[in-house]
Amino acid sequence: MPYTEAVICETFRLSSLAPLGLMHRTLKTLDTNVQGFKISKGTTVICNLYSVHHNPEYWDDPKIFRPEKFLSPTTREKLRNPPHFLPFQVGRRQCLGENFALDSLFLFVTAIFQKFHVTQYSNECPIELESIPGFFRNPKPFYVNIKSRV
């Protein structure tokens, strides 16, 4: 089961579904400095989640789908809260539904793979990891074979 959780996390990391997250506005009455950058009151702040999830300083081979990035190399257990994994934003404005979404997705994915064999449609129609750009990143159309395990 830890590998299934790692696959889900790696899918979130690689896809960066909402690449820029949500915009925030600073409310402090005084200007603030963050790592040497001056941020004035009322400034709109946008977190580029895509750049964090694809930064080679944080992830080995960031463009390669490898769920092992989320597993402990010694125990093979899923790593909890990797510091550069932010699919649900970060801080006080983090998505309240994160745990519900992860639990629901885990149940959905495990139920699908318990009941069906899912394979690539053909070698002539490979599944591309590139997406259609936009506010939300959407996958390019793809085909798979789904066969019942029964």
N, C-alpha and C positions, 0 to 999 in steps of 0.2 A: 504493500500500500504506500510506503514512502516514495517509491518510484512514480506512482500515479500522481501524487501530490507534486513531485518535482516536474513532471511533464506539464501539469497545469501551470505551475509558476513559470517555467521556461516559455510556455506559449504566451502568457501575459507579458513577459519581458520582451520577447522577440517581436510580438505584434504591437506593443505599445498602443493599444486600442484608442486612447485619447492622448495623442502625442504631446499636446500642450496643456493637458489638464484643464482646470478651471482658473479663471483670472481672480486675483485678489487685489485689494486696495489697502495700502498702509493707513493706519488710524492714529499713530503716535502724534502727539502735539509738537514734538521736536523732530528735526532731521535725525536720521539714524545712519550709522556706518555698519556695514556688513562686509567683513573681509576686505576692508579698504574701499568699498564702494559706498558713495553717499546716496541714501534713499530718502527723498523728501516726503513730507506728509501728503497723503492723497495720491501717491504714485501707484499705478497699476503694475502688479507683479505677476509674471507668468512663469511657471516652472516648466522647462523643456524636458519632459519625462523621456521623450524619445532619445535625447542626447545622453541622459543618464543611463538608460537601458542599453545603449549601444556604444558606450565609452570603453575603449580597450584598456584604460587604466583600472577600471572596476571589474571587467569581465574578460576572461580569456576567450579569444575568437568570438567577439560579440555578434557576428552575423551568422554563426553556425548554431543550429538547433542541437543542444546537448543538455538534457535534463540533469546530468550529473553535476552541473554547476550548483545545483541546489541540494546536493547530498554530501554528507560528511565523508571525506575520503577514507576514514578509518572505520566508522560504524555503519556507514551507508544509510544512516537516518537522515530525514529531511532537516536542513538547516532552518532554524526559526529566525525570522526577521533579518534577512541579509540587509546590510545598511544601504545598499544602492538599488534596492528592489522597491519601486514606488508605484505600482499600478493603480492604487487607490488614493493617490496623493499622500501627503505627509503632514504631521502636526495636528493642531486643533481642528483644522478643517478637513481632516481625513474622512473618507466615506464611512458613514455609520453602518452601512450594509456590507462591509468587507467580509466579516465572518460568515454571514448568511450566504453571500455570493459564493465564497470559496467552498463552504459545506455543500451547497446545492449543486455546484458544478462538479464536485468530487462524486457525489451520488449519481449524477446524470452520466458522467463519463464512465464510471465503473459499471453501471447498469448496461450501458451500450456495449462495452467490450466483454461483459459476461455473456451476453446473449447473441452477439454478432461477431463475425470475422470482418474486419474493415481493411481493405487493401487498395493500393493504387490501381486506377482503372486500367492503364496500360503504360508501357514505356514511352509510347509516342505522345502521351498526354501527361507530362510530369506535373506534379503539384509545385507551383512556384511560391516562394515565401515573400515575394514582393507584394505590395498592396496598392490599392487605389488611394491616392492621397486625398485628404479632406480633414474636416474637423475631427471626424472619427475615421480611422484607417479601416478600410474594408478589404477583405481578401479578393484577389482576382478569381474569376470563376474556375472551378475545378471539378473533376469527376472522381468518384471512388466506387469500388465494388463493396456491397454490404451483403453478406450471406449469413443466414441463421446458423447458429451452432447446434441447434436441435436436430 
